[in-house]
Every structure is written in structure tokens, then in C-alpha cells.
């Protein structure tokens, strides 16, 4: 009997150890798959990342490993967030929370709530974002995790700032400071908080408080040797001092910023702002020679760095300086350049300045002409004008009738041409979408199935099939890239731009970042950018490419440039014709600047009302 009991105990022990080993092996496999998925996501190989996370989810479900299933689902949600597939990300995050609640993993629940807050904030769903961040904060308090609580509070401050709830935004910053003090966290996040408070008070118009917080930002950034933040703080302080006519302080701040920037190799974007600020400061001090010197340096820097906004500001400052020094010709020239870059002036003061400069310049020209004319000749000309006035009036009337008829015929012809062009482009777009759908639903679908089927037998072939699938899928997206209501335009550009390499750099900026274009503008601008990037990859041999899309009042501006081989021919090629046709349909205009071995740039201006 004792031998039987001993044998049974030994058998149970063997089975238990065997099961434990199996569980450990399964867990290790799931964790390895999650790690590979995270690594691929870090390399922006998002589709490959999803294959590994999906496999981890499948095994975790099969083995009923709830804890690792939650982790795999949350990681997959982050990947979908990176792909801007917010619906899929939302679903994965909620599944993950269900798993974490079953295993009572409060820390992971809090992290997922914070992720959901970021997800909704990215979509400008402020109310939902705040709800999730507050849920995360409640759990961080239970977990006694003050740093994670602070990050969520800072995100809430940023959201309320975007909502223009400036007092609320400041209140959360003060709450963060209280938590830091209470938990002895020292200088944790202090630079960001002080800078945020400076921005809040500057926007509210409380320049005294803004100056105080930017001063503190400068102090902390010096302690941390944060060069970029030091320069930004000095520029902000210079702007405040300039607004409040504390000109010596403004000069000191801008000069200090300039010294810092000249001490490093890199060219910071704010250098043009500093030069222009110094120009404006010396203008107010009536030191016009110095003002012109620094404003011209700012203009040259902005032009070299292709900073259109700063070019505009430099022209504006130069126009004021020349007008104050009675050089109306140069003042008028710079004001004209300013108008071209800005399209329309932002306030009544600027409009009055333009009118005043134009009037003075025209008066000066007329006075010079009058001095050159003899009084006798001038009198004869006036008498001749009086005698022939009626005849000229009749001729002008007849000419107006003829011109109106010609204009009407030309307009009618132009409308017919535009109608034909619109029909042609619509047909082309429909055909592109049809081909895109065929590629996605047919070849791409078959390739991904084949990649899964061969993965266990031939991993190398599976990856080659996966790469082919990704190429076809990207092509399908580019052909069938139609916008959805409320979609940010930046999301559409992500499918066009290739990944950066050591030898090829791509920079794209959109202002505002949440820009969403209505149809047909969205499709037209997307296709224009697509054409430019395609030509870049095929022909330009460029190492640096830049795209800037900016909505300024009622004007949509698209600036593209690269440092490629360029061309001596500005108006040839089907690609440029397609671009020109689309710009014409949007009542826009464009200008190309290129030369052989001297890069390529195009500036597009389109009238646009949201």
C-alpha cells in the first residue's frame, strides 16, 4: 500500500513538473514574439510588427495566458496607433484592459488608459481624451506613481491650452509643481512646465507673468545645458521686451541668443528670428543703419533655410525701417515682397502702412516728373486733354463693349476647357482607385496568405513575399488614397514619403498640424505631392528633400524643394503638366525654380476657404 501511494505521488510530481515546463516554454515563446514585434515597430516596419504581435495573441489565446494576451493586445494597439488606424487601436486597447482587469494588473490598466488618452487627443476628441487621462491618474495615485501621474497631468494641460481654457491649463501646471514638491522629485519636468506657463500667459497677454516663467525656463535650461531651450527662452523674452518697449533688455536677450547659436556648429531655426528681432529693436531705437544690417541678415538666413514665414517678417521689418528713414523706394519694394509672401496683411495698421508708403512713393515720383516738365508744355497738354475728352470717352465706351464681348467668349471657352479637364482628371482618379482596389484585394491578399503558409518551411522566402506584399500594398494605397471626413492631411502624406536613410533625408511640415482639406482640394494636393515625390525618387538624385504645406488665412501654400541635379527646362514633362492642370482647377498659381546641378523647387499658392 505504501509503495502504491509513493508511486502515485511520484507520478503526480512528474506530470506537474512537465506541465510547468510547458507553461514556461509557451510564455517564453509569446514574450519573444512580443519583443520582435516591438523591435520591428521601432524600425517603422509596422506590417511586419503586426504579424508577430498577431501570432503572440493567437498563442496566448490558445494557451489561455491572459496576462501575456493583454500585453500583446496593448502592443498591437500601439502599432495600429502608429499606423494612424485609430479604430483598430481603440479596439485592441479595450481588449487589453479586459485582460488586465481579469489578472488585476492595475499598472498596465493605467498605462492603457493613458494610451487611450493620447489616441483621442491625436484625433482632437478633447472630451474623451481628458476622461481617459483622468482615469489613468486615479490609478497612478493608487499605485503611488507620481512621475506617471505628472505626465498625464501635463498632457491634460496641453489639451486645455488647445481648448483655449488658459486658466485651467495653468492650474494643472501648478498642480504638477505641487506633486513634484510633495514627492521630492527635484527638477523633474521643470523646464517643460515653466515654458508651458510662459506660453499660457503670453497668449493671455499677461506679459509680466510670461516674462517671469520664460526667465525660469532659461535658468533651468542653463542648469541642464539644454542649448535649444536656452535659445527659445531668450527669443521669447526678447519678443516680450520688444512688445513692452524695454529695448535694452530686448537687445541683450537677442544678442545672448546669437552668441549661443554662433558657439555651436548646427544652424538653429531661430537664428533668422533673432536677427529680425534685433533689426526691429534697433528700428525702435532709431538706429537705422544697425537695424537694416540685422534685418538683412535675418532675411538672408531665412532665405537660405527656406523659412518663408521668417522671410515675410524680415521684409515687413525692412519696409518699416526704410519708410522711417524716408527711403520710400526700398520701403515699397520690401512691402511688395511682404505682400507676395503673406498674401494679405493681418491687421489694419499694416494696411495703413502699405497705403502710406505707396502714397508717399507715388507722390515722390509725380513730384520728380513735375519738376522735369516745363510749365508751358504741361498747360498745352491739359488743354488738349479737355478738347478731346468727349471723343476719347466714346472710344473708351466702344472699346469696353468689344473687350467685354471678347472676355465673355474667352471665359466661356475657358469654362469648357476646365469642364473637360475636370472630367478627364475624375476619370483618371476613378481608374487609379479601381486598379488600387484590384491590387489590394487580389495580388496583395494572395501574397500575404502565401507568406503565412511558407513561414514555417522557408522563413527567408516568407520575408521576401512579405516585402513584395508591402510594396504592392503601398502602391495600392497611393493609387486608392481617398480622404475621409475630418482626416488629417498629414496621415495621407505618410503613405507617400519613403523612409529616411543615411544618405537621403526627407522633411515634411504641415501648419496647422491638424490640417484637413475638403474635396476636391484634398485629392488634388495629394496627387501634386505624390507626383513631386515620384519625380524626386526617379530623377532628382537628391539627398535632402523638404515639403511645407501651410494654410494662411484664405491661402493654401505648398512649398517643395530638393538639392538634386535639377534641370535647365522648367516647363517640360507630363508630370509638371499634370501638376499645372490640377493647380488650374483650384484657381491657383505656381512658380518653378531650377537649374542644372542646382536643385529643384516649386512654390504653389491656392485660394482656399475651410
C-alpha positions in Angstrom: 0.0 0.0 0.0 2.8 2.4 0.9 4.6 1.6 -2.4 1.4 2.3 -4.3 1.0 5.7 -2.6 4.7 6.6 -3.2 4.4 5.7 -6.9 1.2 7.9 -7.3 3.0 10.8 -5.6 6.0 10.4 -7.8 3.8 10.2 -11.0 1.8 13.4 -10.0 5.1 15.2 -9.3 6.4 14.3 -12.8 3.2 15.5 -14.5 3.2 18.8 -12.6 6.9 19.5 -13.5 6.1 18.6 -17.1 3.2 21.0 -17.2 5.2 23.8 -15.6 7.9 23.3 -18.2 5.3 23.5 -21.0 3.8 26.7 -19.5 7.3 28.3 -19.2 8.1 27.3 -22.8 4.8 28.8 -24.1 5.3 32.0 -22.1 8.8 32.4 -23.4 7.6 32.0 -27.0 4.9 34.6 -26.5 7.3 37.1 -24.9 9.8 36.6 -27.7 7.1 37.3 -30.3 6.1 40.4 -28.4 9.7 41.6 -28.2 10.2 41.0 -32.0 7.0 43.0 -32.7 8.2 45.9 -30.6 11.6 45.9 -32.2 10.1 46.0 -35.7 7.8 48.8 -34.7 10.8 50.8 -33.6 12.2 50.3 -37.1 8.8 51.5 -38.5 8.2 48.1 -40.1 4.7 48.2 -38.9 3.1 45.5 -41.1 5.9 43.1 -40.1 5.4 44.1 -36.4 1.7 43.2 -36.7 2.4 39.7 -38.0 4.5 38.9 -34.8 2.0 40.5 -32.4 -0.9 38.7 -34.0 0.9 35.4 -33.7 1.6 36.2 -30.0 -2.1 37.0 -29.5 -3.1 33.7 -31.2 -0.8 31.6 -29.0 -1.8 33.4 -25.8 -5.5 32.9 -26.5 -4.9 29.2 -27.3 -2.9 28.7 -24.1 -5.3 30.9 -22.1 -2.4 33.1 -20.9 -4.5 36.2 -20.0 -1.6 38.3 -18.7 0.5 38.0 -21.8 -2.6 38.2 -24.0 -3.2 41.7 -22.5 0.4 42.7 -23.1 0.3 41.5 -26.8 -3.0 43.3 -27.4 -1.7 46.6 -25.9 1.5 46.4 -28.0 -0.6 45.7 -31.1 -2.8 48.7 -30.3 0.3 50.9 -30.2 1.3 49.7 -33.6 -2.1 50.5 -35.1 -1.8 53.9 -33.4 1.5 54.4 -35.2 -0.3 53.4 -38.5 -3.0 56.0 -37.7 -5.6 53.3 -37.7 -7.2 54.7 -34.7 -10.3 52.5 -34.8 -8.2 49.3 -34.7 -6.0 50.7 -31.9 -9.1 51.6 -29.9 -10.4 48.0 -30.1 -7.1 46.5 -29.1 -6.6 48.8 -26.1 -10.1 47.9 -24.8 -9.5 44.2 -25.3 -6.2 44.6 -23.4 -8.0 46.3 -20.5 -10.4 43.4 -20.2 -7.4 41.0 -19.9 -5.6 43.2 -17.3 -8.8 43.5 -15.2 -9.0 39.7 -15.1 -5.5 39.3 -13.8 -5.8 42.5 -11.7 -2.8 44.2 -13.3 -3.5 47.8 -12.2 -0.3 49.3 -13.6 -1.0 48.0 -17.2 -4.6 49.2 -17.0 -3.4 52.7 -16.1 -0.9 52.7 -18.9 -3.5 51.6 -21.4 -5.9 54.4 -20.2 -3.1 56.9 -20.8 -2.6 55.4 -24.3 -6.3 55.9 -25.0 -6.0 59.5 -23.8 -3.2 60.1 -26.4 -5.2 58.3 -29.1 -8.2 60.6 -28.6 -6.1 63.7 -28.2 -4.5 63.0 -31.6 -8.0 63.0 -33.1 -8.9 66.3 -31.4 -11.5 64.5 -29.3 -10.7 66.5 -26.3 -13.5 65.4 -24.0 -12.8 61.7 -24.4 -9.0 62.3 -24.1 -9.5 64.0 -20.8 -11.8 61.3 -19.5 -9.1 58.6 -20.1 -6.2 60.7 -18.7 -8.2 61.3 -15.5 -8.9 57.5 -15.2 -5.1 56.9 -15.6 -4.3 59.5 -12.9 -6.8 57.9 -10.4 -4.9 54.6 -10.8 -1.4 56.2 -10.7 -2.4 57.7 -7.3 -3.4 54.2 -6.0 -0.1 52.8 -7.4 1.9 55.7 -5.9 3.5 56.5 -9.3 3.9 60.3 -9.2 6.0 60.6 -12.3 3.5 58.8 -14.5 0.7 60.9 -12.9 2.7 64.1 -13.7 3.0 63.1 -17.4 -0.8 62.6 -17.7 -1.5 65.9 -16.0 0.9 67.7 -18.4 -1.0 66.1 -21.3 -4.2 67.5 -19.8 -2.6 70.9 -19.5 -1.7 70.8 -23.2 -5.3 69.8 -24.2 -6.9 72.5 -22.2 -4.5 75.0 -23.7 -5.7 73.9 -27.2 -9.2 74.4 -25.9 -8.3 78.0 -25.0 -9.0 77.2 -21.4 -5.9 79.0 -20.3 -6.6 79.3 -16.6 -7.4 75.6 -16.4 -4.2 74.8 -18.3 -2.2 76.9 -15.8 -4.0 75.3 -12.9 -2.8 71.8 -14.0 0.8 73.1 -14.2 0.6 74.4 -10.7 -0.8 71.0 -9.6 2.2 69.3 -11.2 4.6 71.6 -9.3 2.8 70.7 -6.0 3.2 66.9 -6.7 6.9 67.4 -7.6 7.5 69.3 -4.3 5.5 66.8 -2.2 7.4 63.8 -3.6 10.9 65.5 -3.6 11.3 65.0 -7.4 13.6 67.9 -7.7 13.8 69.4 -11.2 11.7 66.7 -12.8 9.9 68.2 -15.9 10.5 71.8 -14.6 11.7 73.2 -17.9 8.6 72.0 -19.8 6.2 73.2 -17.1 7.8 76.7 -16.9 7.8 77.0 -20.7 4.1 75.9 -20.8 3.2 78.6 -18.2 5.1 81.2 -20.2 3.1 80.3 -23.3 -0.2 80.4 -21.4 0.4 83.9 -20.0 1.9 85.2 -23.3 -1.2 84.0 -25.1 -3.4 85.7 -22.5 -1.5 88.9 -22.9 -0.1 88.9 -19.4 3.5 89.7 -20.5 4.8 90.3 -16.9 3.9 86.8 -15.8 5.0 85.3 -19.2 8.4 87.1 -18.7 8.8 85.6 -15.2 8.2 82.0 -16.4 10.4 82.3 -19.5 13.1 83.6 -17.2 12.7 80.5 -15.1 12.8 78.3 -18.2 16.1 80.0 -19.2 17.5 79.4 -15.7 16.6 75.7 -15.7 17.7 75.1 -19.3 21.1 76.6 -18.4 21.4 74.3 -15.4 20.6 71.3 -17.7 22.8 72.7 -20.5 19.9 72.5 -22.9 21.1 74.8 -25.7 17.9 74.7 -27.8 15.7 75.6 -24.9 18.0 78.4 -23.8 17.7 79.9 -27.3 13.9 79.6 -27.3 13.6 81.2 -23.9 15.8 84.1 -24.9 13.9 84.6 -28.1 10.6 84.6 -26.2 12.0 87.1 -23.7 13.3 89.3 -26.5 9.8 89.3 -28.1 8.2 90.3 -24.8 10.7 93.1 -24.1 10.2 94.4 -27.6 6.4 94.4 -27.2 6.8 96.4 -23.9 9.5 98.8 -25.3 12.2 97.5 -22.9 14.6 97.9 -25.8 17.9 97.4 -23.9 16.6 94.2 -22.4 15.3 93.1 -25.8 18.8 93.8 -27.3 20.5 91.9 -24.5 18.3 88.8 -24.9 18.6 88.6 -28.7 22.4 89.2 -28.5 22.8 86.5 -25.9 20.8 84.1 -28.1 23.1 85.0 -31.0 26.2 84.3 -29.0 24.9 80.8 -28.0 24.0 80.0 -31.6 27.3 81.2 -33.0 29.2 79.0 -30.5 27.8 75.7 -31.9 28.1 74.1 -35.4 24.5 73.5 -36.0 22.3 76.2 -37.5 19.1 76.6 -35.3 15.9 77.5 -37.0 15.6 80.5 -34.6 18.7 82.3 -35.9 16.6 84.2 -38.5 14.2 85.2 -35.8 17.0 86.6 -33.6 18.4 88.7 -36.5 14.9 90.1 -37.3 14.2 90.8 -33.6 17.5 92.8 -33.4 16.6 94.6 -36.6 13.2 95.5 -35.1 14.8 96.5 -31.8 17.3 98.9 -33.4 14.5 100.3 -35.6 12.6 101.3 -32.4 15.8 102.8 -31.1 16.1 104.8 -34.4 19.5 103.2 -35.1 18.5 102.6 -38.7 21.9 101.5 -40.0 22.2 98.7 -37.5 18.5 97.9 -38.0 19.0 97.4 -41.7 22.2 95.3 -41.2 20.5 92.8 -38.8 17.2 92.7 -40.7 19.0 91.9 -43.9 21.0 89.2 -42.1 17.6 87.7 -40.9 16.3 87.8 -44.5 19.4 86.1 -45.9 19.2 83.4 -43.2 15.5 82.8 -43.7 16.0 82.6 -47.5 18.9 80.2 -47.1 16.9 78.0 -44.8 13.8 78.3 -46.9 11.8 79.7 -43.9 9.0 81.5 -45.7 7.3 82.8 -42.6 10.5 84.5 -41.4 11.3 85.9 -44.9 7.9 87.6 -44.7 8.7 89.1 -41.3 12.1 90.3 -42.4 10.5 92.1 -45.4 8.0 93.7 -43.1 10.6 95.0 -40.7 12.8 96.3 -43.5 9.8 98.1 -45.0 9.2 99.9 -41.7 12.9 100.8 -41.3 13.2 102.2 -44.9 9.9 104.1 -44.5 11.1 105.7 -41.2 14.4 106.7 -42.9 12.4 108.3 -45.9 13.8 105.7 -48.4 10.3 105.1 -49.9 11.6 103.2 -52.9 13.2 100.4 -50.8 10.3 100.5 -48.4 7.8 100.0 -51.2 9.9 97.1 -52.7 10.1 95.2 -49.3 6.4 95.9 -48.6 5.6 94.4 -52.0 7.7 91.3 -51.3 5.9 91.1 -47.9 2.5 91.2 -49.6 3.5 88.4 -52.0 4.7 86.2 -49.2 1.8 87.0 -46.8 -0.9 87.3 -49.5 -2.9 89.6 -47.3 -2.0 91.7 -44.3 -3.2 90.6 -40.9 -4.3 93.9 -39.3 -5.5 97.4 -40.1 -2.2 99.0 -39.0 -0.2 97.1 -41.6 -2.8 98.0 -44.3 -2.5 101.7 -43.4 1.3 101.4 -43.5 1.2 99.9 -47.0 -1.1 102.7 -48.2 1.0 105.4 -46.6 4.2 104.0 -48.2 2.6 103.6 -51.6 1.2 107.1 -51.5 4.5 108.7 -50.5 6.3 106.7 -53.1 3.9 107.7 -55.9 3.8 111.3 -54.7 7.6 111.4 -54.8 7.6 110.0 -58.4 5.0 112.5 -59.5 6.9 115.4 -57.9 10.0 114.4 -59.8 8.1 114.2 -63.1 6.5 117.6 -62.5 9.9 119.2 -61.9 11.1 117.8 -65.3 8.1 119.2 -67.2 8.1 122.7 -68.5 5.0 124.7 -67.4 4.2 125.7 -70.9 4.2 122.2 -72.3 2.1 121.0 -69.3 -0.6 123.6 -69.9 -0.8 122.7 -73.6 -1.3 119.0 -72.7 -4.1 119.9 -70.3 -5.9 121.9 -73.0 -5.6 119.1 -75.5 -7.0 116.6 -73.0 -10.0 118.9 -72.4 -10.8 119.3 -76.1 -10.5 115.6 -76.9 -12.3 114.3 -73.7 -15.7 113.6 -75.3 -14.1 111.8 -78.3 -12.0 109.6 -76.0 -14.9 108.8 -73.8 -16.9 107.5 -76.8 -13.9 105.4 -78.0 -13.4 104.0 -74.5 -17.1 103.0 -74.3 -16.8 101.2 -77.7 -13.6 99.6 -76.6 -15.2 98.4 -73.4 -18.1 96.8 -75.3 -15.6 95.0 -77.6 -13.4 93.9 -74.6 -16.5 92.7 -72.7 -17.6 90.6 -75.7 -14.0 89.1 -76.1 -13.8 88.5 -72.3 -17.2 86.7 -72.4 -16.1 84.5 -75.3 -12.8 83.7 -73.7 -14.4 82.9 -70.4 -16.9 80.6 -72.0 -14.1 78.8 -73.8 -12.1 78.6 -70.6 -15.1 77.1 -68.7 -15.5 74.4 -71.4 -11.8 73.6 -71.2 -11.9 73.4 -67.4 -15.0 71.2 -67.6 -13.2 68.8 -70.0 -10.1 68.8 -67.8 -12.2 68.1 -64.6 -13.9 65.2 -66.4 -10.5 63.8 -67.5 -9.0 64.0 -64.0 -12.1 62.4 -62.4 -11.9 59.6 -64.9 -8.1 59.2 -64.1 -8.8 59.2 -60.3 -11.6 56.6 -60.7 -9.3 54.3 -62.8 -6.5 54.7 -60.2 -8.9 53.7 -57.4 -10.1 50.7 -59.4 -6.6 49.5 -60.0 -5.7 50.1 -56.4 -8.6 48.0 -55.2 -7.7 45.2 -57.6 -4.1 45.2 -56.4 -5.2 45.2 -52.7 -8.0 42.6 -53.0 -6.2 40.3 -55.5 -2.5 40.1 -55.6 -1.8 41.6 -52.1 -4.3 39.3 -50.5 -2.8 36.2 -52.2 0.8 37.2 -51.2 0.0 37.7 -47.5 -1.7 34.2 -47.4 1.3 32.7 -49.2 3.7 34.4 -46.8 1.9 32.9 -43.8 1.8 29.4 -45.4 5.5 29.3 -46.2 6.7 30.9 -42.9 7.3 27.6 -41.1 9.0 26.0 -44.0 11.1 28.8 -45.6 11.4 31.9 -43.4 13.6 33.7 -46.0 11.0 33.2 -48.8 8.2 34.2 -46.4 10.0 37.5 -45.7 10.6 38.1 -49.4 6.9 37.5 -50.1 6.1 39.9 -47.2 8.3 42.6 -48.6 6.5 42.2 -52.0 3.2 42.4 -50.2 4.2 45.6 -48.5 5.3 47.2 -51.8 2.1 46.2 -53.6 0.0 47.4 -50.6 1.8 50.8 -50.5 1.2 51.1 -54.3 -2.4 50.2 -53.7 -2.8 52.9 -51.0 -1.1 55.5 -53.2 -3.5 54.7 -56.1 -6.6 54.5 -53.9 -5.8 57.2 -51.4 -9.1 59.0 -50.9 -9.7 61.2 -47.9 -12.3 60.7 -45.2 -14.3 63.4 -43.4 -12.1 65.0 -40.8 -9.0 63.1 -41.7 -5.7 65.0 -41.0 -3.8 65.6 -44.2 -0.5 64.6 -42.5 -1.9 61.0 -42.3 -2.2 60.9 -46.1 1.3 62.1 -46.7 2.8 59.2 -44.6 1.9 56.8 -47.4 3.9 58.9 -49.9 7.2 59.7 -48.2 9.8 56.9 -48.2 11.8 56.1 -45.0 14.9 58.1 -44.4 18.3 56.6 -44.9 21.8 57.8 -44.0 22.1 59.4 -47.5 18.5 60.6 -48.0 16.7 62.9 -45.7 13.0 63.9 -46.0 11.4 66.7 -44.1 7.7 67.5 -44.2 5.8 70.1 -42.2 2.1 70.9 -42.2 0.7 74.0 -40.5 -1.6 73.6 -38.7 -0.6 70.0 -37.9 -4.4 69.1 -37.8 -5.0 70.4 -41.3 -7.9 68.6 -43.0 -8.7 69.6 -46.6 -12.1 69.3 -48.3 -12.6 67.7 -51.7 -11.5 68.2 -54.4 -8.6 70.1 -52.8 -7.5 67.1 -50.7 -7.2 64.8 -53.7 -5.6 67.5 -56.0 -2.9 68.5 -53.4 -2.3 64.8 -52.5 -1.7 63.9 -56.2 0.5 67.0 -56.7 2.7 66.0 -53.7 2.7 62.4 -55.0 3.9 63.5 -58.4 6.7 65.6 -56.9 7.9 62.7 -54.6 7.7 60.2 -57.6 9.9 62.6 -59.7 12.2 63.0 -56.8 12.8 59.3 -56.4 13.1 58.6 -60.2 15.2 61.6 -61.4 16.5 64.0 -58.8 19.3 62.1 -57.0 18.6 64.4 -54.1 20.0 63.8 -50.6 17.7 66.4 -48.9 14.1 66.9 -49.7 11.7 69.4 -48.0 7.9 69.8 -48.2 5.9 72.5 -46.4 2.1 72.9 -46.6 0.6 75.9 -44.8 -2.9 77.3 -44.6 -2.5 81.1 -44.2 -6.0 82.8 -43.7 -7.6 82.0 -47.1 -4.5 80.9 -48.9 -3.1 77.4 -49.1 0.7 77.4 -49.8 2.7 74.3 -50.9 6.5 74.7 -51.0 8.6 71.8 -52.2 12.4 71.8 -52.7 15.3 69.4 -53.1 19.1 69.6 -53.6 19.1 67.2 -56.6 20.5 67.5 -60.1 17.8 70.0 -61.2 17.2 70.9 -64.9 17.5 73.8 -67.3 14.0 73.1 -68.5 11.3 74.5 -66.2 8.1 73.7 -68.2 8.6 70.3 -69.8 7.3 66.8 -68.9 3.9 65.2 -68.3 4.5 65.3 -64.5 4.6 69.2 -64.5 1.6 69.3 -66.9 -0.5 67.2 -64.5 0.5 69.4 -61.6 -0.3 72.5 -63.6 -3.7 71.1 -64.6 -4.7 70.4 -61.0 -3.5 73.9 -59.9 -5.6 75.5 -62.7 -8.7 73.6 -61.5 -8.1 75.1 -58.0 -7.7 78.6 -59.4 -4.1 78.6 -58.1 -0.7 79.7 -59.5 2.8 78.3 -59.2 6.4 79.2 -59.8 9.3 76.7 -60.6 12.9 77.5 -59.7 15.5 75.0 -61.1 18.8 74.9 -62.9 21.2 72.1 -63.9 23.0 70.8 -60.8 21.3 73.4 -58.6 18.2 71.5 -57.2 14.5 72.0 -57.9 11.8 74.0 -56.1 8.2 74.8 -56.7 6.0 77.3 -54.9 2.2 76.8 -55.2 -0.5 79.3 -54.0 -4.1 78.2 -53.9 -7.1 80.3 -52.7 -8.9 78.1 -50.1 -11.7 78.6 -47.6 -12.4 76.0 -44.9 
